[in-house]
Amino acid sequence: MKYYYQKKKIDLPINGRRFAMSDIHGCYRTFKNLIENRLELTLDDQLFLLGDYIDKGPKSKKTLNYIIKLISKGYRIYPLRGNHEQDVLDVAEKDPQILKWLLRKSPDLIKNGLLRRQHHLFLDSLPYYYELPDFYLVHAGFNFKAKNPLKDKKSMLWRRMPDKTTTFGDEKIILHGHQSFEIEEIRKRVTLRNKIIGLDNGVNYIRANRLYDFVQMGNLCALNLDTFELIIQKNIEAIVIKQINKQKRIA
């Protein structure tokens, strides 16, 4: 299966809803539950994924396979490239040892020392941004000082966004991931319809952390782009793993 995401400007769906979410980071079960049980995604809907599907969490391969499967079934999924995907692509065919280290939590993405071909093709096809009639979608941020911020690929993967925009994008809301925010901060920005809204709540931050109040973290957030409803899915990876282990002990 080939993947081509040449179209950066996406029109409104005729009948469906529009959702955006970011930074799944290998939390396959959490992601799947959000898609199937909370959003109840249909073939008419559009789902924009803002990058970082791999690393940190336990099931990067399953996460990628699930996204690919949805696309193959005709779901209107629009994935962006994140810095974690780019890191892997940069060394995929150059340095097997660094690739192995980068994917140390996802060794099943490697076959015969290389990134699996299906996943390589998929990741290498991903664009850096999408432009909607009322939004710009990006993984990390835009370089507002650049003559054309839409051509600064490095910034779109790595730059941390300021709280306010400059002239660029002022007519549209910018949604991004990459930088984690506490859930109340995300709620506030969504409620106020800020010009810049980050959707990354650090889905893997489910234990005490010196940088964040972990009680405020550990969720995967989906934003309805039409109603501005924020759908919050708590990380369920640890819960499911405990249940599986318990069942194994009973058996």
C-alpha positions in Angstrom: 0.0 0.0 0.0 1.4 3.4 -0.9 0.7 6.6 0.9 0.5 10.1 -0.6 -0.3 13.2 1.3 0.4 15.8 -1.3 -2.6 17.9 -0.6 -1.9 20.3 2.2 -5.2 22.3 2.0 -8.2 20.3 3.2 -11.8 21.2 2.5 -14.6 20.9 4.9 -16.4 17.5 5.0 -19.8 17.4 3.4 -21.6 15.6 6.3 -19.0 14.5 8.8 -17.4 16.0 11.9 -13.8 17.1 12.3 -11.4 16.1 15.1 -7.8 16.8 15.9 -5.5 15.1 18.4 -1.8 14.8 19.0 1.1 12.9 20.6 -0.2 9.3 20.9 3.3 8.0 21.6 2.6 4.3 21.4 -0.5 4.3 23.6 -2.4 2.1 21.2 -5.2 1.0 23.6 -5.9 4.5 24.7 -6.0 5.8 21.2 -8.2 2.9 19.9 -10.7 3.4 22.8 -10.9 7.1 22.1 -11.5 6.5 18.4 -14.0 3.7 18.6 -15.9 4.3 21.9 -15.6 8.0 22.6 -15.6 9.6 19.2 -17.3 6.7 17.4 -15.5 7.8 14.3 -17.4 7.4 11.0 -16.3 7.3 7.3 -17.8 10.8 6.9 -15.6 12.3 9.6 -12.2 13.8 9.3 -9.5 13.0 11.9 -6.3 15.0 12.0 -3.4 13.5 13.8 -0.6 16.0 14.7 2.4 13.7 14.9 4.4 11.6 17.4 2.7 8.2 17.1 5.7 6.3 18.3 8.1 6.0 21.2 7.5 6.3 25.0 4.4 4.1 25.1 4.3 0.3 24.9 2.7 -0.3 21.4 4.2 1.9 18.7 3.9 -0.8 16.0 0.2 -1.4 16.8 -0.4 2.3 16.8 1.0 2.7 13.3 -0.8 -0.4 12.1 -4.1 0.8 13.4 -3.7 4.2 11.7 -2.8 2.4 8.4 -5.7 0.0 8.8 -8.2 2.9 9.3 -6.9 4.6 6.2 -7.1 1.4 4.2 -10.8 1.0 5.2 -11.6 4.4 3.9 -11.5 6.5 7.0 -10.5 10.1 6.4 -7.4 10.2 8.5 -4.9 13.0 8.0 -1.6 12.3 9.8 1.2 14.8 10.2 4.9 14.2 10.7 6.3 14.6 14.2 9.8 15.0 15.5 9.9 11.4 16.8 9.0 10.1 13.3 11.6 12.3 11.7 14.3 11.1 14.1 13.7 7.6 13.0 13.6 8.5 9.3 16.9 10.4 9.6 18.8 7.2 10.7 16.6 4.5 9.2 19.0 3.5 6.5 22.2 5.1 7.8 22.9 3.9 11.3 21.3 0.6 12.5 22.7 1.1 16.0 21.2 4.5 16.6 17.9 3.2 15.0 17.9 0.3 17.5 18.5 2.8 20.4 15.7 5.2 19.2 13.3 2.3 18.9 14.5 0.5 22.1 10.9 0.6 23.4 9.5 -0.5 20.0 11.9 -3.2 18.7 9.2 -4.8 16.7 9.3 -1.8 14.3 12.7 -3.2 13.2 13.3 -6.1 10.9 16.7 -7.3 9.9 18.2 -4.2 11.3 16.0 -1.8 9.3 12.8 0.0 9.9 10.0 -2.2 8.5 9.3 -1.1 4.9 5.5 -0.5 5.4 6.2 1.8 8.3 9.1 3.5 6.5 6.9 4.3 3.5 4.1 5.5 5.7 6.3 7.8 7.9 8.2 9.2 4.9 4.9 10.2 3.2 3.7 12.4 6.1 3.4 16.1 5.5 4.5 18.9 7.9 1.3 20.8 8.2 -2.4 21.0 7.0 -4.3 24.2 6.2 -8.1 24.1 6.8 -10.5 27.0 6.0 -10.3 28.0 9.7 -7.2 26.2 11.2 -3.5 25.6 10.6 -2.5 22.2 12.0 1.2 21.5 12.8 3.1 19.2 15.1 5.3 21.7 16.9 5.2 25.3 15.7 5.7 27.9 13.0 8.6 30.3 12.7 6.7 33.5 12.5 9.9 35.4 11.6 10.4 33.4 8.4 9.4 34.9 5.1 7.2 31.9 4.5 6.6 29.9 7.8 5.1 27.1 5.8 8.5 26.2 4.3 10.5 26.0 7.6 10.2 22.3 8.1 12.5 22.2 11.1 10.4 24.6 13.0 7.3 22.6 12.2 8.9 19.6 13.9 10.7 21.2 16.8 9.7 24.9 17.6 7.8 25.6 20.8 4.9 27.9 20.1 4.4 31.3 21.8 1.1 32.2 23.5 0.3 34.7 20.8 0.7 34.8 17.0 2.2 37.5 14.9 0.6 38.5 11.6 0.9 34.9 10.2 -2.1 32.8 11.1 -4.0 35.5 12.9 -7.1 34.8 10.8 -6.9 31.1 11.7 -6.5 29.2 14.9 -3.2 27.2 15.1 -3.5 23.7 16.7 -0.3 21.9 17.6 1.2 19.2 19.7 4.8 18.5 20.8 4.7 20.7 24.0 2.8 19.2 26.9 0.3 21.3 28.8 -1.7 20.5 32.0 -5.3 19.6 31.2 -6.7 22.8 32.8 -4.5 24.9 30.6 -5.7 23.1 27.5 -9.3 23.5 28.7 -8.8 27.2 29.2 -7.3 27.8 25.8 -10.1 25.8 24.1 -12.8 27.6 26.1 -11.3 31.0 25.2 -10.7 29.9 21.6 -7.1 31.1 21.8 -5.3 31.7 18.5 -2.8 29.0 19.5 -4.0 25.8 21.2 -1.8 22.9 22.2 -3.4 19.5 22.5 -0.6 17.5 24.0 -1.4 16.5 27.6 1.5 14.1 28.0 -0.4 10.8 27.7 2.5 8.9 29.1 2.9 11.2 32.2 1.0 9.0 34.6 3.4 9.0 37.5 5.0 11.7 39.6 7.1 14.0 37.4 9.4 16.9 38.4 8.1 19.0 35.5 4.4 18.5 35.7 1.6 17.9 38.2 1.0 14.3 37.0 -2.6 14.5 38.2 -3.1 17.1 35.5 -1.5 14.9 32.9 -1.8 11.5 31.3 -4.7 12.1 28.8 -5.1 11.8 25.1 -7.2 14.8 24.0 -9.4 15.2 20.9 -10.8 18.5 19.9 -14.0 18.8 17.8 -13.1 21.5 15.4 -16.7 22.6 14.8 -18.1 22.6 18.3 -14.9 23.1 20.3 -15.9 20.2 22.5 -12.8 18.7 24.1 -13.0 14.9 24.5 -10.5 13.6 27.1 -9.4 10.0 27.3 -7.4 8.9 30.3 -4.4 6.7 29.6 -5.6 3.1 30.0 -2.4 1.2 29.0 -1.4 0.4 32.5 -4.9 -0.7 33.5 -5.2 -3.0 30.6 -1.8 -4.5 31.1 -2.6 -5.2 34.8 -5.9 -6.9 33.8 -4.1 -9.1 31.3 -1.4 -10.0 33.8 -4.1 -10.8 36.4 -5.9 -13.1 34.0 -2.7 -14.9 33.2 -2.0 -15.5 36.9 -5.6 -16.9 37.4 -5.2 -19.1 34.3 
